[in-house]
C-alpha cells in the first residue's frame, strides 16, 4: 500500500517495468487508479466459481477495504500490514474473517 515506506530506495525511473502505474502510495483517494492499474490481475466472481468447480480453490491473501481504510494481511512471512497509508488500520489476520458471508462462501 505504501511502497515508499516498504522500499525507500525504489525509484520508478530506474526500472523498465511500470509497477502499479507508479502509484507508490495507495489510499482511498487513489482507489480507482489502483484498481485500474491492477486490472490485469483481477479475478471476477465468475472466475472464482469456475475454478472452484474443478476442485481447486483461490486463497484470499490480502484484503483492502478502501471505505473502511482497512488492510488485512494474510501472509505470515512478510509484515505487509506495517506499510499502509496514514489513517489506515493494518492487521495480520485471515482476510476471510473480514468479508461478508456471501463472499466468504466463494472461497470455502
C-alpha positions in Angstrom: 0.0 0.0 0.0 2.8 2.4 0.9 5.7 1.3 -1.3 7.8 4.3 -0.4 8.0 3.2 3.2 8.4 -0.5 2.2 11.3 0.3 -0.1 12.6 3.8 0.3 15.2 3.3 -2.3 12.7 2.4 -5.1 12.9 4.8 -7.9 10.4 4.0 -10.8 12.7 5.8 -13.3 15.3 3.1 -12.7 13.0 0.2 -13.9 11.9 -0.8 -17.3 8.6 -2.2 -15.9 5.9 0.0 -14.5 4.8 -1.1 -11.1 1.1 -0.3 -10.3 1.2 2.6 -12.7 3.8 4.2 -10.4 1.2 4.7 -7.6 3.6 4.4 -4.7 1.1 5.2 -2.0 -2.3 3.5 -2.4 -5.0 5.1 -0.3 -8.7 5.8 -0.6 -8.1 8.8 -2.8 -6.3 6.6 -5.3 -8.6 3.6 -5.2 -9.9 3.9 -8.7 -6.4 4.4 -10.2 -5.1 1.5 -8.2 -7.9 -0.8 -9.4 -7.3 0.2 -12.9 -3.5 -0.5 -12.5 -4.3 -3.9 -11.2 -7.0 -4.9 -13.8 -4.7 -7.4 -15.5 -4.6 -9.4 -12.2 -8.2 -9.1 -11.4 -10.3 -12.2 -10.7 -14.0 -11.9 -11.2 -16.6 -13.8 -9.2 -17.2 -15.9 -12.2 -13.5 -16.9 -12.3 -13.6 -17.9 -8.7 -16.7 -20.0 -9.2 -15.3 -21.7 -12.3 -12.0 -22.5 -10.6 -13.8 -23.9 -7.5 -15.9 -26.2 -9.7 -12.8 -28.0 -11.0 -11.6 -28.9 -7.5 -9.1 -26.2 -7.0 -9.6 -23.0 -5.0 -8.4 -19.5 -4.7 -6.8 -18.3 -1.4 -7.7 -14.8 -0.3 -4.3 -13.5 0.9 -4.9 -9.8 1.3 -8.0 -7.6 1.8 -8.0 -3.9 1.0 -11.1 -2.1 2.2 -10.9 1.4 0.9 -14.2 2.5 2.5 -13.1 1.5 6.0 -9.4 2.2 5.4 -8.6 -1.3 6.5 -5.7 -3.5 5.2 -5.8 -7.2 6.2 -2.6 -9.1 5.5 -2.8 -12.9 5.4 0.8 -13.5 4.5 2.6 -14.8 7.6 6.1 -14.3 6.3 6.1 -10.6 5.5 4.6 -7.8 7.6 2.8 -6.0 4.8 0.3 -4.6 7.3 3.0 -2.2 8.5 3.3 -0.5 5.1 0.0 1.3 4.9 -1.0 4.9 4.5 -1.6 7.2 7.5 -5.0 7.0 9.0 -5.4 3.3 7.9 -5.6 0.3 10.1 -3.3 -2.6 9.2 -3.7 -6.1 10.8 -2.3 -9.6 10.3 -5.3 -11.9 10.1 -7.2 -14.2 7.8 -8.8 -11.8 5.3 -11.8 -14.1 5.0 -12.8 -13.1 8.6 -13.4 -9.6 7.2 -15.6 -10.2 4.2 -19.4 -10.7 4.0 -20.6 -14.3 4.3 -21.7 -14.4 0.6 -18.1 -13.6 -0.4 -16.6 -16.0 2.2 -18.6 -18.9 0.7 -16.8 -18.5 -2.6 -13.6 -19.4 -1.0 -14.8 -22.4 1.1 
